[in-house]
Amino acid sequence: MDTVIGLLLAAVALIAVVTLIRAVRIVPQQRQDVVERLGKYKRTLHPGLNLLVPFIDAVRTKVDMREQVVSFPPQPVITSDNLGVSIDTVLYFKVADAVKATYEISNFLQAIEQLTVTTLRNVIGSLDLERALTSRDQINRHLSGVLDETTGRWGIKVTRVEIKAIEPPASIRDSMEKQMRAERDRRAAILNAEGQKQSQILTAEGDKQAKVLRADGDRQARILEAEGQAKAIRTVFDAIHQANPSQKVLAYQYLQALPQIANGTANKVWIVPAELNKALEGIGGALGGLSQMVGDLPRTSVDSGAIEREAAEAAEAAAEAARQVDAEVRAAEAQVTSRSTDSRELPAPEPVSTASLVDDSTVDKRQERA
């Protein structure tokens, strides 16, 4: 009897524990449980502690309310230009209504997958391969709109649809790679040609500016040189006019310039004027009148012996210069005769003696003046 009572008490305790367990339901965060009472929808359990009627209420489904990611396997799709491509898609969705997701469709995940595949085939079928490869954003927006509109009555919210990859056939990939390689080569050639063009243009512009600046510098230098020469000539001319030299000084300067003319390396042949003898004869008078050149005024007393000696020395110097000039002329004539046989010979001037340089009458006149 005690054994029976003990078994009954154990059974009652077990039933109480089971009843308590079935009456208390703890739902975690971001999950909702759909409860049915005697096979009919009763209510939805939200996160936290919930109480149920034991053996009458039962949980039908446990729905995860978090956003979920589903990657569908590659799907073969034919484009509008009859090329078969393989497309991988990724779907982001979340359950907005647990009751509709439970009762409106038996398997909403499979339904979303099939809807995505059919919609993707419709979208890709209206595009060629080139547009399909470059219009992913447009395809994603179209898929999201169609899926969101269709799955809304299922209590599903499609948040995002992404195309992972569009794989054309191997032959098409090879052709596309060749096309892209040719396009890159063309662009590289164009850029290289443009670079060479710009380089040549810049080089030509630099040469042009350099030549212009160089020519301008040469012009300025020549202008400044010419202005300097003009100022020098003007200064010398003004000085000569201010000094008012006499003909005797000019004749003496001409005689001193003859050796310098003969010493020039480029002067192979030069002409001796016919009046050279007369000029040399006037040197004596010019040298004799040097004492009267200052202001062209006669002096009160003149040493006739000094004048004669000075005149004799000047005559000797002039004769020596004349002999040197004669030698230079004869050498130049010899060079011209050796180079050109048909050229005319230049007659040599008569030798000038020292005695001819001194005019006795001139000396007598100087003595009378003294």
C-alpha positions as YAML, in Angstrom:
chain: A
units: angstrom
residues:
- id: 1
  name: MET
  ca: [0.00, 0.00, 0.00]
- id: 2
  name: ASP
  ca: [2.76, 2.40, 0.84]
- id: 3
  name: THR
  ca: [4.44, 1.49, -2.40]
- id: 4
  name: VAL
  ca: [1.34, 2.34, -4.40]
- id: 5
  name: ILE
  ca: [0.95, 5.64, -2.61]
- id: 6
  name: GLY
  ca: [4.56, 6.45, -3.29]
- id: 7
  name: LEU
  ca: [4.21, 5.70, -7.00]
- id: 8
  name: LEU
  ca: [1.11, 7.88, -7.18]
- id: 9
  name: LEU
  ca: [2.87, 10.75, -5.48]
- id: 10
  name: ALA
  ca: [5.82, 10.42, -7.86]
- id: 11
  name: ALA
  ca: [3.49, 10.39, -10.86]
- id: 12
  name: VAL
  ca: [1.68, 13.48, -9.60]
- id: 13
  name: ALA
  ca: [4.96, 15.27, -9.05]
- id: 14
  name: LEU
  ca: [6.17, 14.33, -12.52]
- id: 15
  name: ILE
  ca: [2.95, 15.54, -14.09]
- id: 16
  name: ALA
  ca: [3.21, 18.81, -12.19]
- id: 17
  name: VAL
  ca: [6.78, 19.36, -13.38]
- id: 18
  name: VAL
  ca: [5.85, 18.59, -16.99]
- id: 19
  name: THR
  ca: [2.83, 20.84, -16.75]
- id: 20
  name: LEU
  ca: [4.92, 23.67, -15.35]
- id: 21
  name: ILE
  ca: [7.49, 23.24, -18.10]
- id: 22
  name: ARG
  ca: [4.85, 23.33, -20.82]
- id: 23
  name: ALA
  ca: [3.10, 26.29, -19.24]
- id: 24
  name: VAL
  ca: [6.20, 28.51, -19.09]
- id: 25
  name: ARG
  ca: [7.88, 29.62, -22.36]
- id: 26
  name: ILE
  ca: [10.95, 31.88, -22.53]
- id: 27
  name: VAL
  ca: [11.48, 33.51, -25.98]
- id: 28
  name: PRO
  ca: [14.93, 35.00, -26.79]
- id: 29
  name: GLN
  ca: [15.49, 38.40, -28.39]
- id: 30
  name: GLN
  ca: [14.79, 38.80, -32.15]
- id: 31
  name: ARG
  ca: [12.56, 35.72, -32.26]
- id: 32
  name: GLN
  ca: [8.80, 35.22, -32.33]
- id: 33
  name: ASP
  ca: [6.89, 32.00, -31.67]
- id: 34
  name: VAL
  ca: [3.55, 31.30, -33.29]
- id: 35
  name: VAL
  ca: [1.16, 29.63, -30.80]
- id: 36
  name: GLU
  ca: [-1.83, 27.49, -31.80]
- id: 37
  name: ARG
  ca: [-4.64, 26.39, -29.50]
- id: 38
  name: LEU
  ca: [-6.20, 23.12, -30.53]
- id: 39
  name: GLY
  ca: [-4.80, 23.55, -34.06]
- id: 40
  name: LYS
  ca: [-5.91, 27.17, -34.52]
- id: 41
  name: TYR
  ca: [-3.75, 30.27, -34.39]
- id: 42
  name: LYS
  ca: [-4.01, 31.81, -30.98]
- id: 43
  name: ARG
  ca: [-1.25, 34.39, -30.51]
- id: 44
  name: THR
  ca: [2.39, 35.24, -31.08]
- id: 45
  name: LEU
  ca: [4.90, 35.01, -28.30]
- id: 46
  name: HIS
  ca: [7.32, 37.93, -28.08]
- id: 47
  name: PRO
  ca: [10.77, 37.92, -26.47]
- id: 48
  name: GLY
  ca: [10.67, 37.35, -22.72]
- id: 49
  name: LEU
  ca: [8.65, 35.14, -20.30]
- id: 50
  name: ASN
  ca: [5.35, 33.86, -21.64]
- id: 51
  name: LEU
  ca: [2.72, 31.53, -20.10]
- id: 52
  name: LEU
  ca: [0.77, 28.93, -22.03]
- id: 53
  name: VAL
  ca: [-2.11, 26.61, -21.22]
- id: 54
  name: PRO
  ca: [-0.55, 23.20, -20.82]
- id: 55
  name: PHE
  ca: [-1.60, 20.49, -23.22]
- id: 56
  name: ILE
  ca: [-3.87, 22.95, -25.06]
- id: 57
  name: ASP
  ca: [-1.53, 25.62, -26.45]
- id: 58
  name: ALA
  ca: [1.33, 24.54, -28.68]
- id: 59
  name: VAL
  ca: [4.12, 26.42, -30.50]
- id: 60
  name: ARG
  ca: [3.73, 26.01, -34.28]
- id: 61
  name: THR
  ca: [6.91, 27.72, -35.55]
- id: 62
  name: LYS
  ca: [9.82, 29.66, -34.20]
- id: 63
  name: VAL
  ca: [10.56, 32.56, -36.55]
- id: 64
  name: ASP
  ca: [13.95, 34.37, -36.59]
- id: 65
  name: MET
  ca: [13.30, 38.08, -37.02]
- id: 66
  name: ARG
  ca: [16.88, 39.01, -37.83]
- id: 67
  name: GLU
  ca: [18.08, 39.95, -41.34]
- id: 68
  name: GLN
  ca: [19.27, 36.89, -43.18]
- id: 69
  name: VAL
  ca: [21.65, 36.35, -46.08]
- id: 70
  name: VAL
  ca: [21.12, 33.64, -48.66]
- id: 71
  name: SER
  ca: [23.55, 32.87, -51.50]
- id: 72
  name: PHE
  ca: [21.90, 31.09, -54.40]
- id: 73
  name: PRO
  ca: [23.88, 28.73, -56.65]
- id: 74
  name: PRO
  ca: [24.88, 29.91, -60.16]
- id: 75
  name: GLN
  ca: [21.97, 30.07, -62.54]
- id: 76
  name: PRO
  ca: [22.30, 29.74, -66.36]
- id: 77
  name: VAL
  ca: [20.75, 32.73, -68.12]
- id: 78
  name: ILE
  ca: [20.52, 33.56, -71.83]
- id: 79
  name: THR
  ca: [21.00, 37.17, -72.94]
- id: 80
  name: SER
  ca: [19.20, 38.92, -75.77]
- id: 81
  name: ASP
  ca: [22.11, 38.20, -78.15]
- id: 82
  name: ASN
  ca: [21.79, 34.42, -77.47]
- id: 83
  name: LEU
  ca: [24.80, 34.06, -75.21]
- id: 84
  name: GLY
  ca: [24.58, 31.82, -72.17]
- id: 85
  name: VAL
  ca: [25.98, 33.26, -68.95]
- id: 86
  name: SER
  ca: [26.12, 32.02, -65.39]
- id: 87
  name: ILE
  ca: [24.98, 34.44, -62.67]
- id: 88
  name: ASP
  ca: [25.52, 34.19, -58.91]
- id: 89
  name: THR
  ca: [23.19, 36.20, -56.68]
- id: 90
  name: VAL
  ca: [23.08, 37.09, -52.99]
- id: 91
  name: LEU
  ca: [19.80, 37.94, -51.27]
- id: 92
  name: TYR
  ca: [19.32, 39.94, -48.06]
- id: 93
  name: PHE
  ca: [15.88, 39.68, -46.41]
- id: 94
  name: LYS
  ca: [14.11, 39.71, -43.04]
- id: 95
  name: VAL
  ca: [10.74, 38.49, -41.73]
- id: 96
  name: ALA
  ca: [8.42, 41.39, -41.07]
- id: 97
  name: ASP
  ca: [5.34, 39.38, -40.04]
- id: 98
  name: ALA
  ca: [5.81, 35.95, -38.42]
- id: 99
  name: VAL
  ca: [2.16, 34.92, -38.82]
- id: 100
  name: LYS
  ca: [2.12, 35.59, -42.61]
- id: 101
  name: ALA
  ca: [5.48, 33.90, -43.05]
- id: 102
  name: THR
  ca: [4.00, 30.85, -41.32]
- id: 103
  name: TYR
  ca: [0.56, 30.63, -42.87]
- id: 104
  name: GLU
  ca: [0.76, 32.45, -46.23]
- id: 105
  name: ILE
  ca: [3.44, 30.19, -47.74]
- id: 106
  name: SER
  ca: [4.79, 26.84, -46.77]
- id: 107
  name: ASN
  ca: [8.53, 27.55, -47.45]
- id: 108
  name: PHE
  ca: [9.23, 31.20, -48.02]
- id: 109
  name: LEU
  ca: [12.99, 30.68, -48.53]
- id: 110
  name: GLN
  ca: [12.48, 28.31, -51.46]
- id: 111
  name: ALA
  ca: [9.83, 30.64, -52.86]
- id: 112
  name: ILE
  ca: [12.23, 33.60, -52.71]
- id: 113
  name: GLU
  ca: [14.92, 31.60, -54.47]
- id: 114
  name: GLN
  ca: [12.68, 30.56, -57.34]
- id: 115
  name: LEU
  ca: [11.27, 34.07, -57.66]
- id: 116
  name: THR
  ca: [14.79, 35.51, -57.82]
- id: 117
  name: VAL
  ca: [15.84, 33.09, -60.56]
- id: 118
  name: THR
  ca: [12.80, 33.75, -62.75]
- id: 119
  name: THR
  ca: [13.03, 37.52, -62.31]
- id: 120
  name: LEU
  ca: [16.74, 37.46, -63.07]
- id: 121
  name: ARG
  ca: [16.16, 35.51, -66.28]
- id: 122
  name: ASN
  ca: [13.53, 37.98, -67.39]
- id: 123
  name: VAL
  ca: [15.80, 40.95, -66.70]
- id: 124
  name: ILE
  ca: [18.93, 39.48, -68.28]
- id: 125
  name: GLY
  ca: [16.95, 38.16, -71.25]
- id: 126
  name: SER
  ca: [16.12, 41.74, -72.25]
- id: 127
  name: LEU
  ca: [19.77, 42.85, -72.22]
- id: 128
  name: ASP
  ca: [22.74, 41.96, -74.35]
- id: 129
  name: LEU
  ca: [26.00, 40.76, -72.84]
- id: 130
  name: GLU
  ca: [27.69, 44.16, -72.92]
- id: 131
  name: ARG
  ca: [24.83, 45.86, -71.10]
- id: 132
  name: ALA
  ca: [24.44, 42.95, -68.68]
- id: 133
  name: LEU
  ca: [28.08, 43.30, -67.65]
- id: 134
  name: THR
  ca: [27.88, 47.08, -67.21]
- id: 135
  name: SER
  ca: [24.37, 47.43, -65.74]
- id: 136
  name: ARG
  ca: [24.60, 45.60, -62.45]
- id: 137
  name: ASP
  ca: [23.14, 48.46, -60.43]
- id: 138
  name: GLN
  ca: [20.13, 48.62, -62.72]
- id: 139
  name: ILE
  ca: [19.61, 44.85, -62.48]
- id: 140
  name: ASN
  ca: [19.90, 44.97, -58.68]
- id: 141
  name: ARG
  ca: [17.31, 47.73, -58.39]
- id: 142
  name: HIS
  ca: [14.89, 45.90, -60.69]
- id: 143
  name: LEU
  ca: [15.26, 42.64, -58.77]
- id: 144
  name: SER
  ca: [14.76, 44.37, -55.43]
- id: 145
  name: GLY
  ca: [11.59, 46.08, -56.63]
- id: 146
  name: VAL
  ca: [10.02, 42.89, -58.03]
- id: 147
  name: LEU
  ca: [10.94, 40.72, -55.02]
- id: 148
  name: ASP
  ca: [9.83, 43.29, -52.48]
- id: 149
  name: GLU
  ca: [6.46, 43.67, -54.18]
- id: 150
  name: THR
  ca: [5.88, 39.91, -54.39]
- id: 151
  name: THR
  ca: [7.17, 38.85, -50.99]
- id: 152
  name: GLY
  ca: [5.34, 41.63, -49.17]
- id: 153
  name: ARG
  ca: [2.17, 39.51, -48.86]
- id: 154
  name: TRP
  ca: [4.28, 36.72, -47.36]
- id: 155
  name: GLY
  ca: [5.46, 38.92, -44.53]
- id: 156
  name: ILE
  ca: [8.98, 39.03, -46.00]
- id: 157
  name: LYS
  ca: [10.98, 42.24, -46.56]
- id: 158
  name: VAL
  ca: [13.72, 41.99, -49.23]
- id: 159
  name: THR
  ca: [16.31, 44.59, -48.26]
- id: 160
  name: ARG
  ca: [18.97, 44.05, -50.91]
- id: 161
  name: VAL
  ca: [19.83, 41.90, -53.94]
- id: 162
  name: GLU
  ca: [23.40, 41.69, -55.22]
- id: 163
  name: ILE
  ca: [24.88, 39.96, -58.26]
- id: 164
  name: LYS
  ca: [28.19, 38.39, -57.27]
- id: 165
  name: ALA
  ca: [29.44, 37.36, -60.68]
- id: 166
  name: ILE
  ca: [28.40, 37.11, -64.31]
- id: 167
  name: GLU
  ca: [30.45, 34.43, -66.00]
- id: 168
  name: PRO
  ca: [30.27, 34.31, -69.82]
- id: 169
  name: PRO
  ca: [31.56, 31.25, -71.74]
- id: 170
  name: ALA
  ca: [35.31, 30.69, -72.08]
- id: 171
  name: SER
  ca: [35.36, 31.62, -75.78]
- id: 172
  name: ILE
  ca: [33.52, 34.85, -75.08]
- id: 173
  name: ARG
  ca: [35.95, 35.67, -72.26]
- id: 174
  name: ASP
  ca: [38.91, 35.17, -74.61]
- id: 175
  name: SER
  ca: [37.33, 37.45, -77.20]
- id: 176
  name: MET
  ca: [36.58, 40.06, -74.59]
- id: 177
  name: GLU
  ca: [40.14, 39.92, -73.27]
- id: 178
  name: LYS
  ca: [41.51, 40.39, -76.79]
- id: 179
  name: GLN
  ca: [39.14, 43.28, -77.37]
- id: 180
  name: MET
  ca: [40.12, 44.95, -74.12]
- id: 181
  name: ARG
  ca: [43.80, 44.38, -74.84]
- id: 182
  name: ALA
  ca: [43.42, 45.97, -78.27]
- id: 183
  name: GLU
  ca: [41.53, 48.88, -76.74]
- id: 184
  name: ARG
  ca: [44.23, 49.42, -74.13]
- id: 185
  name: ASP
  ca: [46.94, 49.26, -76.80]
- id: 186
  name: ARG
  ca: [45.04, 51.83, -78.85]
- id: 187
  name: ARG
  ca: [44.70, 54.14, -75.87]
- id: 188
  name: ALA
  ca: [48.37, 53.69, -75.01]
- id: 189
  name: ALA
  ca: [49.36, 54.54, -78.61]
- id: 190
  name: ILE
  ca: [47.12, 57.61, -78.57]
- id: 191
  name: LEU
  ca: [48.53, 58.79, -75.25]
- id: 192
  name: ASN
  ca: [52.08, 58.19, -76.49]
- id: 193
  name: ALA
  ca: [51.39, 60.16, -79.68]
- id: 194
  name: GLU
  ca: [49.81, 62.97, -77.68]
- id: 195
  name: GLY
  ca: [52.82, 63.05, -75.39]
- id: 196
  name: GLN
  ca: [55.25, 63.22, -78.32]
- id: 197
  name: LYS
  ca: [53.14, 65.93, -79.93]
- id: 198
  name: GLN
  ca: [53.13, 68.03, -76.77]
- id: 199
  name: SER
  ca: [56.86, 67.43, -76.33]
- id: 200
  name: GLN
  ca: [57.63, 68.56, -79.88]
- id: 201
  name: ILE
  ca: [55.35, 71.58, -79.53]
- id: 202
  name: LEU
  ca: [57.02, 72.62, -76.29]
- id: 203
  name: THR
  ca: [60.48, 72.05, -77.77]
- id: 204
  name: ALA
  ca: [59.63, 74.13, -80.83]
- id: 205
  name: GLU
  ca: [58.18, 76.88, -78.65]
- id: 206
  name: GLY
  ca: [61.32, 76.85, -76.52]
- id: 207
  name: ASP
  ca: [63.59, 77.03, -79.59]
- id: 208
  name: LYS
  ca: [61.49, 79.84, -81.02]
- id: 209
  name: GLN
  ca: [61.64, 81.87, -77.83]
- id: 210
  name: ALA
  ca: [65.37, 81.20, -77.50]
- id: 211
  name: LYS
  ca: [66.03, 82.36, -81.06]
- id: 212
  name: VAL
  ca: [63.87, 85.43, -80.57]
- id: 213
  name: LEU
  ca: [65.64, 86.32, -77.34]
- id: 214
  name: ARG
  ca: [69.07, 85.62, -78.88]
- id: 215
  name: ALA
  ca: [68.25, 87.78, -81.93]
- id: 216
  name: ASP
  ca: [66.93, 90.52, -79.70]
- id: 217
  name: GLY
  ca: [70.10, 90.35, -77.60]
- id: 218
  name: ASP
  ca: [72.29, 90.53, -80.72]
- id: 219
  name: ARG
  ca: [70.29, 93.47, -82.02]
- id: 220
  name: GLN
  ca: [70.60, 95.31, -78.72]
- id: 221
  name: ALA
  ca: [74.34, 94.55, -78.61]
- id: 222
  name: ARG
  ca: [74.85, 95.83, -82.15]
- id: 223
  name: ILE
  ca: [72.80, 98.93, -81.41]
- id: 224
  name: LEU
  ca: [74.82, 99.64, -78.29]
- id: 225
  name: GLU
  ca: [78.11, 98.98, -80.15]
- id: 226
  name: ALA
  ca: [77.07, 101.26, -83.00]
- id: 227
  name: GLU
  ca: [76.00, 103.94, -80.53]
- id: 228
  name: GLY
  ca: [79.36, 103.61, -78.77]
- id: 229
  name: GLN
  ca: [81.28, 103.89, -82.04]
- id: 230
  name: ALA
  ca: [79.16, 106.86, -83.06]
- id: 231
  name: LYS
  ca: [79.84, 108.57, -79.74]
- id: 232
  name: ALA
  ca: [83.57, 107.84, -80.07]
- id: 233
  name: ILE
  ca: [83.69, 109.20, -83.62]
- id: 234
  name: ARG
  ca: [81.69, 112.23, -82.60]
- id: 235
  name: THR
  ca: [84.01, 112.85, -79.63]
- id: 236
  name: VAL
  ca: [87.13, 112.55, -81.81]
- id: 237
  name: PHE
  ca: [85.58, 114.76, -84.49]
- id: 238
  name: ASP
  ca: [84.63, 117.39, -81.91]
- id: 239
  name: ALA
  ca: [88.09, 117.26, -80.38]
- id: 240
  name: ILE
  ca: [89.71, 117.70, -83.81]
- id: 241
  name: HIS
  ca: [87.50, 120.67, -84.60]
- id: 242
  name: GLN
  ca: [88.12, 122.20, -81.21]
- id: 243
  name: ALA
  ca: [91.91, 121.76, -81.61]
- id: 244
  name: ASN
  ca: [91.79, 123.19, -85.20]
- id: 245
  name: PRO
  ca: [94.97, 121.38, -86.42]
- id: 246
  name: SER
  ca: [96.87, 122.74, -89.39]
- id: 247
  name: GLN
  ca: [97.71, 120.93, -92.62]
- id: 248
  name: LYS
  ca: [101.26, 120.35, -91.42]
- id: 249
  name: VAL
  ca: [100.10, 118.26, -88.44]
- id: 250
  name: LEU
  ca: [97.73, 116.24, -90.62]
- id: 251
  name: ALA
  ca: [100.56, 115.53, -93.09]
- id: 252
  name: TYR
  ca: [102.82, 114.36, -90.27]
- id: 253
  name: GLN
  ca: [100.08, 112.08, -88.88]
- id: 254
  name: TYR
  ca: [99.54, 110.58, -92.34]
- id: 255
  name: LEU
  ca: [103.26, 109.81, -92.59]
- id: 256
  name: GLN
  ca: [103.18, 108.03, -89.19]
- id: 257
  name: ALA
  ca: [100.16, 105.93, -90.26]
- id: 258
  name: LEU
  ca: [101.88, 104.51, -93.35]
- id: 259
  name: PRO
  ca: [103.96, 101.85, -91.51]
- id: 260
  name: GLN
  ca: [100.87, 100.64, -89.63]
- id: 261
  name: ILE
  ca: [98.98, 100.24, -92.91]
- id: 262
  name: ALA
  ca: [101.85, 98.26, -94.41]
- id: 263
  name: ASN
  ca: [102.18, 95.95, -91.37]
- id: 264
  name: GLY
  ca: [98.62, 94.54, -91.77]
- id: 265
  name: THR
  ca: [98.55, 90.77, -92.45]
- id: 266
  name: ALA
  ca: [95.63, 91.10, -94.89]
- id: 267
  name: ASN
  ca: [97.23, 93.95, -96.85]
- id: 268
  name: LYS
  ca: [98.87, 92.08, -99.74]
- id: 269
  name: VAL
  ca: [98.69, 94.95, -102.21]
- id: 270
  name: TRP
  ca: [98.12, 98.61, -101.41]
- id: 271
  name: ILE
  ca: [98.41, 101.79, -103.44]
- id: 272
  name: VAL
  ca: [100.93, 104.50, -102.76]
- id: 273
  name: PRO
  ca: [99.60, 107.90, -103.80]
- id: 274
  name: ALA
  ca: [101.47, 109.79, -106.49]
- id: 275
  name: GLU
  ca: [101.77, 112.81, -104.27]
- id: 276
  name: LEU
  ca: [103.88, 110.93, -101.74]
- id: 277
  name: ASN
  ca: [107.05, 112.77, -102.78]
- id: 278
  name: LYS
  ca: [105.34, 116.12, -102.41]
- id: 279
  name: ALA
  ca: [103.99, 115.09, -99.03]
- id: 280
  name: LEU
  ca: [107.44, 114.03, -97.92]
- id: 281
  name: GLU
  ca: [108.88, 117.31, -99.23]
- id: 282
  name: GLY
  ca: [106.34, 119.17, -97.13]
- id: 283
  name: ILE
  ca: [107.36, 117.22, -94.04]
- id: 284
  name: GLY
  ca: [110.47, 119.25, -93.74]
- id: 285
  name: GLY
  ca: [108.47, 122.43, -93.68]
- id: 286
  name: ALA
  ca: [105.95, 120.88, -91.27]
- id: 287
  name: LEU
  ca: [108.70, 119.77, -88.88]
- id: 288
  name: GLY
  ca: [110.34, 123.13, -89.18]
- id: 289
  name: GLY
  ca: [107.14, 124.89, -88.23]
- id: 290
  name: LEU
  ca: [106.43, 122.75, -85.17]
- id: 291
  name: SER
  ca: [107.65, 125.53, -83.00]
- id: 292
  name: GLN
  ca: [104.96, 127.82, -84.42]
- id: 293
  name: MET
  ca: [102.00, 125.31, -84.14]
- id: 294
  name: VAL
  ca: [100.97, 126.30, -80.66]
- id: 295
  name: GLY
  ca: [98.23, 128.80, -81.36]
- id: 296
  name: ASP
  ca: [99.92, 129.32, -84.84]
- id: 297
  name: LEU
  ca: [101.85, 132.29, -83.35]
- id: 298
  name: PRO
  ca: [105.49, 133.00, -84.22]
- id: 299
  name: ARG
  ca: [108.10, 133.00, -81.47]
- id: 300
  name: THR
  ca: [110.42, 135.88, -80.90]
- id: 301
  name: SER
  ca: [113.66, 133.86, -80.98]
- id: 302
  name: VAL
  ca: [114.36, 130.53, -82.68]
- id: 303
  name: ASP
  ca: [117.52, 128.45, -82.66]
- id: 304
  name: SER
  ca: [118.18, 127.83, -86.36]
- id: 305
  name: GLY
  ca: [120.72, 125.08, -85.69]
- id: 306
  name: ALA
  ca: [118.24, 123.10, -83.55]
- id: 307
  name: ILE
  ca: [115.60, 123.50, -86.23]
- id: 308
  name: GLU
  ca: [117.94, 122.21, -88.90]
- id: 309
  name: ARG
  ca: [118.95, 119.22, -86.79]
- id: 310
  name: GLU
  ca: [115.32, 118.44, -85.95]
- id: 311
  name: ALA
  ca: [114.39, 118.73, -89.61]
- id: 312
  name: ALA
  ca: [117.29, 116.47, -90.61]
- id: 313
  name: GLU
  ca: [116.28, 113.83, -88.04]
- id: 314
  name: ALA
  ca: [112.64, 113.99, -89.15]
- id: 315
  name: ALA
  ca: [113.74, 113.67, -92.78]
- id: 316
  name: GLU
  ca: [115.88, 110.62, -91.91]
- id: 317
  name: ALA
  ca: [112.93, 109.03, -90.11]
- id: 318
  name: ALA
  ca: [110.62, 109.78, -93.02]
- id: 319
  name: ALA
  ca: [113.12, 108.34, -95.51]
- id: 320
  name: GLU
  ca: [113.47, 105.18, -93.40]
- id: 321
  name: ALA
  ca: [109.68, 104.84, -93.26]
- id: 322
  name: ALA
  ca: [109.50, 105.36, -97.03]
- id: 323
  name: ARG
  ca: [112.13, 102.66, -97.59]
- id: 324
  name: GLN
  ca: [110.17, 100.25, -95.41]
- id: 325
  name: VAL
  ca: [106.98, 101.06, -97.30]
- id: 326
  name: ASP
  ca: [108.84, 100.49, -100.57]
- id: 327
  name: ALA
  ca: [110.04, 97.09, -99.34]
- id: 328
  name: GLU
  ca: [106.51, 96.13, -98.27]
- id: 329
  name: VAL
  ca: [105.16, 97.18, -101.67]
- id: 330
  name: ARG
  ca: [107.78, 95.14, -103.54]
- id: 331
  name: ALA
  ca: [107.04, 92.06, -101.38]
- id: 332
  name: ALA
  ca: [103.30, 92.43, -102.01]
- id: 333
  name: GLU
  ca: [103.96, 92.75, -105.77]
- id: 334
  name: ALA
  ca: [106.06, 89.59, -105.69]
- id: 335
  name: GLN
  ca: [103.27, 87.63, -103.97]
- id: 336
  name: VAL
  ca: [100.64, 88.90, -106.40]
- id: 337
  name: THR
  ca: [102.90, 88.07, -109.40]
- id: 338
  name: SER
  ca: [103.47, 84.49, -108.15]
- id: 339
  name: ARG
  ca: [99.71, 83.86, -107.61]
- id: 340
  name: SER
  ca: [98.38, 85.47, -110.77]
- id: 341
  name: THR
  ca: [100.58, 85.57, -113.88]
- id: 342
  name: ASP
  ca: [98.13, 87.62, -115.91]
- id: 343
  name: SER
  ca: [97.82, 90.46, -113.38]
- id: 344
  name: ARG
  ca: [99.48, 93.75, -114.08]
- id: 345
  name: GLU
  ca: [102.53, 94.67, -112.15]
- id: 346
  name: LEU
  ca: [102.30, 97.68, -109.88]
- id: 347
  name: PRO
  ca: [105.08, 100.17, -110.67]
- id: 348
  name: ALA
  ca: [107.33, 100.76, -107.76]
- id: 349
  name: PRO
  ca: [107.66, 104.32, -106.58]
- id: 350
  name: GLU
  ca: [110.92, 106.10, -107.06]
- id: 351
  name: PRO
  ca: [113.27, 105.94, -104.10]
- id: 352
  name: VAL
  ca: [113.22, 108.97, -101.94]
- id: 353
  name: SER
  ca: [116.54, 110.36, -100.85]
- id: 354
  name: THR
  ca: [117.24, 112.14, -97.65]
- id: 355
  name: ALA
  ca: [118.41, 115.21, -99.48]
- id: 356
  name: SER
  ca: [115.11, 115.63, -101.27]
- id: 357
  name: LEU
  ca: [113.29, 115.76, -97.95]
- id: 358
  name: VAL
  ca: [115.05, 118.92, -96.96]
- id: 359
  name: ASP
  ca: [114.27, 121.97, -99.02]
- id: 360
  name: ASP
  ca: [117.07, 124.53, -98.95]
- id: 361
  name: SER
  ca: [114.72, 127.32, -99.68]
- id: 362
  name: THR
  ca: [112.56, 126.20, -96.76]
- id: 363
  name: VAL
  ca: [115.58, 126.24, -94.44]
- id: 364
  name: ASP
  ca: [116.58, 129.70, -95.71]
- id: 365
  name: LYS
  ca: [113.09, 130.96, -95.08]
- id: 366
  name: ARG
  ca: [113.16, 129.57, -91.52]
- id: 367
  name: GLN
  ca: [116.47, 131.30, -90.91]
- id: 368
  name: GLU
  ca: [115.10, 134.58, -92.23]
- id: 369
  name: ARG
  ca: [112.05, 134.22, -89.97]
- id: 370
  name: ALA
  ca: [114.28, 133.51, -87.01]
...
